[in-house]
Amino acid sequence: MRQVNFLIIFALCLALALFSIENTQASTINVLPGVEVEAPLSIELILAAGVGAVLGWLFSIWTKLQRYLVAAKQRRQVRAKEKEIEKLKKDLEQQDRQQFLPAAETIEGSEE
């Protein structure tokens, strides 16, 4: 899968570079009202692609963090349920012992 990702990224970068070489005329970008930047179209394209790549990278980090937090919450819930199961098993064993203890005491009491 890494090879496929590499090939896709390489093809996109190559296409961007070839397109940028052919489009060197100056163009104007209105950043904010009253703020204009004039630069070659090739530079603007490369900057736009770079900003898009950074935003995509930040989004992937955000989604990985969310998955990690959900998995951690699920692990905590599983641990809590396992502790509860162990507690209930101990309580059940204790109840079983208490049911049989009175019978053992009456047998010991009758032997005396």
Backbone as JSON Lines, residues from 0, in Angstrom:
{"i":0,"aa":"M","n":[0.81,-1.19,0.0],"ca":[0.0,0.0,0.0],"c":[0.86,1.26,0.0]}
{"i":1,"aa":"R","n":[2.01,1.19,0.64],"ca":[2.9,2.36,0.65],"c":[3.4,2.69,-0.75]}
{"i":2,"aa":"Q","n":[3.63,1.65,-1.56],"ca":[4.09,1.9,-2.92],"c":[3.02,2.62,-3.74]}
{"i":3,"aa":"V","n":[1.76,2.24,-3.52],"ca":[0.66,2.87,-4.25],"c":[0.55,4.34,-3.82]}
{"i":4,"aa":"N","n":[0.63,4.58,-2.51],"ca":[0.58,5.96,-2.02],"c":[1.73,6.78,-2.59]}
{"i":5,"aa":"F","n":[2.93,6.2,-2.62],"ca":[4.08,6.91,-3.16],"c":[3.85,7.25,-4.64]}
{"i":6,"aa":"L","n":[3.35,6.29,-5.41],"ca":[3.12,6.53,-6.83],"c":[2.08,7.63,-7.05]}
{"i":7,"aa":"I","n":[1.03,7.63,-6.26],"ca":[0.0,8.66,-6.4],"c":[0.58,10.04,-6.07]}
{"i":8,"aa":"I","n":[1.29,10.13,-4.96],"ca":[1.88,11.41,-4.56],"c":[2.91,11.87,-5.58]}
{"i":9,"aa":"F","n":[3.74,10.95,-6.08],"ca":[4.74,11.29,-7.08],"c":[4.08,11.81,-8.35]}
{"i":10,"aa":"A","n":[3.02,11.14,-8.81],"ca":[2.33,11.56,-10.03],"c":[1.71,12.94,-9.85]}
{"i":11,"aa":"L","n":[1.1,13.18,-8.69],"ca":[0.5,14.5,-8.46],"c":[1.55,15.6,-8.4]}
{"i":12,"aa":"C","n":[2.65,15.34,-7.74],"ca":[3.72,16.34,-7.66],"c":[4.34,16.6,-9.03]}
{"i":13,"aa":"L","n":[4.52,15.55,-9.82],"ca":[5.06,15.71,-11.17],"c":[4.11,16.53,-12.03]}
{"i":14,"aa":"A","n":[2.82,16.24,-11.95],"ca":[1.84,17.01,-12.73],"c":[1.83,18.47,-12.28]}
{"i":15,"aa":"L","n":[1.91,18.7,-10.97],"ca":[1.94,20.07,-10.46],"c":[3.19,20.81,-10.94]}
{"i":16,"aa":"A","n":[4.33,20.12,-10.92],"ca":[5.58,20.75,-11.36],"c":[5.51,21.09,-12.86]}
{"i":17,"aa":"L","n":[5.03,20.16,-13.67],"ca":[4.94,20.42,-15.11],"c":[3.94,21.54,-15.4]}
{"i":18,"aa":"F","n":[2.84,21.55,-14.69],"ca":[1.85,22.62,-14.88],"c":[2.42,23.96,-14.45]}
{"i":19,"aa":"S","n":[3.18,23.95,-13.36],"ca":[3.77,25.2,-12.86],"c":[4.8,25.76,-13.82]}
{"i":20,"aa":"I","n":[5.58,24.91,-14.45],"ca":[6.59,25.36,-15.39],"c":[5.95,26.09,-16.58]}
{"i":21,"aa":"E","n":[4.78,25.6,-17.0],"ca":[4.1,26.2,-18.15],"c":[3.35,27.49,-17.8]}
{"i":22,"aa":"N","n":[3.07,27.73,-16.51],"ca":[2.26,28.88,-16.1],"c":[3.06,29.79,-15.18]}
{"i":23,"aa":"T","n":[3.9,30.64,-15.81],"ca":[4.77,31.52,-15.02],"c":[4.29,32.97,-15.03]}
{"i":24,"aa":"Q","n":[3.18,33.26,-15.68],"ca":[2.71,34.64,-15.71],"c":[2.23,35.07,-14.32]}
{"i":25,"aa":"A","n":[2.31,36.37,-14.07],"ca":[1.95,36.91,-12.77],"c":[0.43,36.99,-12.64]}
{"i":26,"aa":"S","n":[-0.03,36.74,-11.41],"ca":[-1.46,36.87,-11.12],"c":[-1.61,37.48,-9.74]}
{"i":27,"aa":"T","n":[-2.79,38.02,-9.49],"ca":[-3.04,38.71,-8.24],"c":[-4.0,37.89,-7.38]}
{"i":28,"aa":"I","n":[-3.69,37.81,-6.08],"ca":[-4.56,37.12,-5.12],"c":[-5.04,38.15,-4.11]}
{"i":29,"aa":"N","n":[-6.34,38.18,-3.9],"ca":[-6.92,39.04,-2.87],"c":[-7.01,38.23,-1.58]}
{"i":30,"aa":"V","n":[-6.08,38.47,-0.67],"ca":[-6.03,37.73,0.59],"c":[-7.14,38.2,1.51]}
{"i":31,"aa":"L","n":[-7.18,39.48,1.77],"ca":[-8.21,40.14,2.58],"c":[-8.65,41.38,1.81]}
{"i":32,"aa":"P","n":[-9.8,41.94,2.17],"ca":[-10.19,43.18,1.48],"c":[-9.09,44.25,1.63]}
{"i":33,"aa":"G","n":[-8.58,44.69,0.53],"ca":[-7.53,45.7,0.55],"c":[-6.13,45.13,0.57]}
{"i":34,"aa":"V","n":[-5.99,43.82,0.73],"ca":[-4.66,43.18,0.75],"c":[-4.55,42.29,-0.48]}
{"i":35,"aa":"E","n":[-3.68,42.67,-1.38],"ca":[-3.46,41.91,-2.61],"c":[-2.01,41.47,-2.69]}
{"i":36,"aa":"V","n":[-1.83,40.25,-3.19],"ca":[-0.49,39.71,-3.38],"c":[-0.35,39.34,-4.85]}
{"i":37,"aa":"E","n":[0.73,39.81,-5.45],"ca":[0.98,39.47,-6.85],"c":[2.2,38.58,-6.91]}
{"i":38,"aa":"A","n":[2.03,37.4,-7.53],"ca":[3.12,36.43,-7.64],"c":[2.88,35.58,-8.88]}
{"i":39,"aa":"P","n":[3.91,34.9,-9.34],"ca":[3.72,34.0,-10.48],"c":[2.71,32.89,-10.13]}
{"i":40,"aa":"L","n":[1.93,32.5,-11.11],"ca":[0.91,31.48,-10.91],"c":[1.51,30.17,-10.41]}
{"i":41,"aa":"S","n":[2.71,29.86,-10.87],"ca":[3.35,28.61,-10.45],"c":[3.61,28.6,-8.94]}
{"i":42,"aa":"I","n":[4.07,29.7,-8.39],"ca":[4.32,29.8,-6.94],"c":[3.01,29.68,-6.18]}
{"i":43,"aa":"E","n":[1.96,30.34,-6.68],"ca":[0.67,30.28,-6.01],"c":[0.11,28.86,-6.0]}
{"i":44,"aa":"L","n":[0.29,28.15,-7.11],"ca":[-0.17,26.76,-7.17],"c":[0.58,25.86,-6.19]}
{"i":45,"aa":"I","n":[1.87,26.04,-6.14],"ca":[2.68,25.21,-5.23],"c":[2.33,25.53,-3.78]}
{"i":46,"aa":"L","n":[2.15,26.8,-3.46],"ca":[1.75,27.17,-2.09],"c":[0.38,26.6,-1.74]}
{"i":47,"aa":"A","n":[-0.56,26.67,-2.68],"ca":[-1.9,26.14,-2.42],"c":[-1.85,24.63,-2.2]}
{"i":48,"aa":"A","n":[-1.03,23.93,-3.0],"ca":[-0.89,22.49,-2.81],"c":[-0.23,22.18,-1.47]}
{"i":49,"aa":"G","n":[0.76,22.98,-1.1],"ca":[1.42,22.78,0.2],"c":[0.48,23.0,1.37]}
{"i":50,"aa":"V","n":[-0.33,24.05,1.29],"ca":[-1.31,24.31,2.36],"c":[-2.32,23.17,2.43]}
{"i":51,"aa":"G","n":[-2.76,22.68,1.28],"ca":[-3.69,21.54,1.25],"c":[-3.07,20.29,1.86]}
{"i":52,"aa":"A","n":[-1.81,20.04,1.56],"ca":[-1.13,18.87,2.12],"c":[-0.99,18.98,3.64]}
{"i":53,"aa":"V","n":[-0.65,20.17,4.12],"ca":[-0.52,20.37,5.58],"c":[-1.88,20.19,6.25]}
{"i":54,"aa":"L","n":[-2.94,20.73,5.67],"ca":[-4.27,20.57,6.24],"c":[-4.7,19.1,6.24]}
{"i":55,"aa":"G","n":[-4.39,18.38,5.18],"ca":[-4.69,16.94,5.13],"c":[-3.93,16.18,6.2]}
{"i":56,"aa":"W","n":[-2.68,16.54,6.39],"ca":[-1.86,15.88,7.43],"c":[-2.43,16.16,8.82]}
{"i":57,"aa":"L","n":[-2.8,17.42,9.08],"ca":[-3.39,17.76,10.38],"c":[-4.71,17.01,10.59]}
{"i":58,"aa":"F","n":[-5.51,16.88,9.55],"ca":[-6.77,16.14,9.67],"c":[-6.51,14.67,9.99]}
{"i":59,"aa":"S","n":[-5.49,14.08,9.36],"ca":[-5.19,12.66,9.65],"c":[-4.71,12.49,11.08]}
{"i":60,"aa":"I","n":[-3.94,13.44,11.58],"ca":[-3.5,13.38,12.99],"c":[-4.72,13.49,13.91]}
{"i":61,"aa":"W","n":[-5.64,14.38,13.59],"ca":[-6.85,14.57,14.4],"c":[-7.68,13.28,14.45]}
{"i":62,"aa":"T","n":[-7.87,12.63,13.29],"ca":[-8.68,11.42,13.26],"c":[-7.99,10.28,14.01]}
{"i":63,"aa":"K","n":[-6.65,10.19,13.9],"ca":[-5.93,9.16,14.65],"c":[-6.05,9.4,16.15]}
{"i":64,"aa":"L","n":[-5.98,10.65,16.58],"ca":[-6.14,10.98,17.99],"c":[-7.54,10.61,18.48]}
{"i":65,"aa":"Q","n":[-8.55,10.89,17.68],"ca":[-9.91,10.52,18.07],"c":[-10.05,9.01,18.2]}
{"i":66,"aa":"R","n":[-9.5,8.26,17.24],"ca":[-9.57,6.79,17.32],"c":[-8.85,6.28,18.56]}
{"i":67,"aa":"Y","n":[-7.71,6.88,18.88],"ca":[-6.95,6.47,20.06],"c":[-7.76,6.72,21.33]}
{"i":68,"aa":"L","n":[-8.4,7.89,21.41],"ca":[-9.19,8.22,22.6],"c":[-10.4,7.3,22.75]}
{"i":69,"aa":"V","n":[-11.05,6.95,21.65],"ca":[-12.19,6.03,21.7],"c":[-11.71,4.65,22.14]}
{"i":70,"aa":"A","n":[-10.59,4.19,21.6],"ca":[-10.06,2.87,21.98],"c":[-9.66,2.85,23.45]}
{"i":71,"aa":"A","n":[-9.07,3.93,23.94],"ca":[-8.68,4.0,25.35],"c":[-9.91,3.95,26.24]}
{"i":72,"aa":"K","n":[-10.96,4.63,25.85],"ca":[-12.21,4.61,26.63],"c":[-12.78,3.2,26.66]}
{"i":73,"aa":"Q","n":[-12.75,2.52,25.52],"ca":[-13.27,1.16,25.47],"c":[-12.43,0.22,26.33]}
{"i":74,"aa":"R","n":[-11.11,0.41,26.33],"ca":[-10.25,-0.44,27.18],"c":[-10.56,-0.22,28.65]}
{"i":75,"aa":"R","n":[-10.79,1.05,29.04],"ca":[-11.15,1.33,30.44],"c":[-12.47,0.67,30.79]}
{"i":76,"aa":"Q","n":[-13.43,0.71,29.89],"ca":[-14.72,0.09,30.15],"c":[-14.58,-1.43,30.29]}
{"i":77,"aa":"V","n":[-13.77,-2.03,29.45],"ca":[-13.56,-3.48,29.52],"c":[-12.89,-3.84,30.84]}
{"i":78,"aa":"R","n":[-11.87,-3.07,31.25],"ca":[-11.22,-3.35,32.53],"c":[-12.19,-3.23,33.69]}
{"i":79,"aa":"A","n":[-13.05,-2.23,33.66],"ca":[-14.03,-2.04,34.73],"c":[-15.01,-3.21,34.76]}
{"i":80,"aa":"K","n":[-15.44,-3.67,33.61],"ca":[-16.36,-4.81,33.56],"c":[-15.68,-6.09,34.02]}
{"i":81,"aa":"E","n":[-14.4,-6.26,33.68],"ca":[-13.67,-7.45,34.15],"c":[-13.54,-7.44,35.67]}
{"i":82,"aa":"K","n":[-13.28,-6.28,36.25],"ca":[-13.21,-6.17,37.71],"c":[-14.56,-6.5,38.33]}
{"i":83,"aa":"E","n":[-15.62,-6.01,37.71],"ca":[-16.96,-6.28,38.23],"c":[-17.28,-7.77,38.15]}
{"i":84,"aa":"I","n":[-16.86,-8.41,37.06],"ca":[-17.08,-9.86,36.91],"c":[-16.34,-10.62,38.0]}
{"i":85,"aa":"E","n":[-15.09,-10.23,38.24],"ca":[-14.31,-10.9,39.3],"c":[-14.98,-10.72,40.66]}
{"i":86,"aa":"K","n":[-15.47,-9.54,40.93],"ca":[-16.14,-9.27,42.2],"c":[-17.39,-10.13,42.33]}
{"i":87,"aa":"L","n":[-18.16,-10.21,41.26],"ca":[-19.38,-11.02,41.29],"c":[-19.06,-12.5,41.45]}
{"i":88,"aa":"K","n":[-17.98,-12.97,40.83],"ca":[-17.56,-14.37,41.0],"c":[-17.21,-14.65,42.46]}
{"i":89,"aa":"K","n":[-16.48,-13.73,43.07],"ca":[-16.11,-13.9,44.47],"c":[-17.35,-13.9,45.36]}
{"i":90,"aa":"D","n":[-18.28,-13.0,45.08],"ca":[-19.52,-12.96,45.86],"c":[-20.3,-14.25,45.71]}
{"i":91,"aa":"L","n":[-20.35,-14.78,44.5],"ca":[-21.06,-16.03,44.25],"c":[-20.4,-17.19,44.99]}
{"i":92,"aa":"E","n":[-19.07,-17.26,44.96],"ca":[-18.35,-18.31,45.69],"c":[-18.61,-18.19,47.18]}
{"i":93,"aa":"Q","n":[-18.64,-16.97,47.67],"ca":[-18.88,-16.75,49.1],"c":[-20.3,-17.18,49.48]}
{"i":94,"aa":"Q","n":[-21.27,-16.9,48.61],"ca":[-22.64,-17.33,48.88],"c":[-22.75,-18.85,48.88]}
{"i":95,"aa":"D","n":[-22.05,-19.51,47.94],"ca":[-22.06,-20.97,47.9],"c":[-21.47,-21.55,49.18]}
{"i":96,"aa":"R","n":[-20.39,-20.98,49.65],"ca":[-19.77,-21.46,50.89],"c":[-20.71,-21.27,52.08]}
{"i":97,"aa":"Q","n":[-21.4,-20.14,52.13],"ca":[-22.3,-19.87,53.24],"c":[-23.5,-20.82,53.23]}
{"i":98,"aa":"Q","n":[-23.92,-21.27,52.06],"ca":[-25.03,-22.21,51.99],"c":[-24.64,-23.57,52.57]}
{"i":99,"aa":"F","n":[-23.4,-23.98,52.37],"ca":[-22.97,-25.28,52.84],"c":[-22.44,-25.24,54.26]}
{"i":100,"aa":"L","n":[-22.03,-24.11,54.76],"ca":[-21.5,-24.01,56.12],"c":[-22.51,-24.37,57.2]}
{"i":101,"aa":"P","n":[-23.74,-23.91,57.17],"ca":[-24.68,-24.27,58.23],"c":[-24.9,-25.78,58.3]}
{"i":102,"aa":"A","n":[-24.92,-26.47,57.2],"ca":[-25.09,-27.92,57.21],"c":[-23.9,-28.58,57.88]}
{"i":103,"aa":"A","n":[-22.72,-28.08,57.64],"ca":[-21.53,-28.66,58.26],"c":[-21.54,-28.41,59.75]}
{"i":104,"aa":"E","n":[-22.04,-27.26,60.19],"ca":[-22.09,-26.95,61.62],"c":[-23.08,-27.84,62.34]}
{"i":105,"aa":"T","n":[-24.19,-28.17,61.73],"ca":[-25.18,-29.04,62.4],"c":[-24.65,-30.46,62.51]}
{"i":106,"aa":"I","n":[-23.87,-30.91,61.56],"ca":[-23.29,-32.25,61.63],"c":[-22.27,-32.29,62.76]}
{"i":107,"aa":"E","n":[-21.45,-31.25,62.88],"ca":[-20.45,-31.2,63.94],"c":[-21.15,-31.1,65.31]}
{"i":108,"aa":"G","n":[-22.23,-30.35,65.38],"ca":[-22.96,-30.19,66.62],"c":[-23.63,-31.47,67.07]}
{"i":109,"aa":"S","n":[-24.08,-32.33,66.15],"ca":[-24.74,-33.57,66.52],"c":[-23.75,-34.62,66.96]}
{"i":110,"aa":"E","n":[-22.51,-34.54,66.6],"ca":[-21.49,-35.52,66.99],"c":[-21.08,-35.33,68.45]}
{"i":111,"aa":"E","n":[-21.25,-34.17,68.98],"ca":[-20.81,-33.9,70.35],"c":[-21.7,-34.51,71.32]}
